[in-house]
Amino acid sequence: MSTVIRLALSRDALAVAALTMQDDRESGATIEEGFLDRYAAAWLADRSRVTFLAEAPDGRPLGMVTAAVITKLPSSRRPQTRWLHVSLLFVTPDARGAGIGASLLEALRFWGDAHDVDRMQLNAVPEAHTLYERAGFGPPTPRFMEWRADSDR
């Protein structure tokens, strides 16, 4: 039996929190006391988010992808659109290189196709560019701009 990719359910909140914590640790973050519970509660409360979980045959979580669903308000000038902002794609170190990240992105893309999503966007670390390019991601349009609160300081 192989890895299972499925939509994360409410009962998966702690597993999603634990995978997020692993990613934070790998990035050098210090994990505060109570993080798992705080993250799980916030994830459960966020109704504009979709998360897929990868599991080993024994049910052990191997990875996840989570994205916010963004919907533009209606306009008379342009069609209403929806897109996904991928906030985290993470695969445990022991499961990397087996195509799980690509499978998670594919599951998210299929979900988007079924829910009128017209694009996905993300901020990619340089080490992941090849994975995202193989999954069909490219650079944003020349019109895409961003403001950051810390840029004026």
Secondary structure, DSSP 8 states (H G I E B T S, - for coil): ---EEEE--GGGHHHHHHHHHHHHHHTT----TTHHHHHHHHHHH-TTEEEEEEE-TTS-EEEEEEEEEEE----SSS---EEEEEEEEEE-GGGTTSSHHHHHHHHHHHHHHHTT--EEEE---GGGHHHHHHTT-----TT-----GGGG-
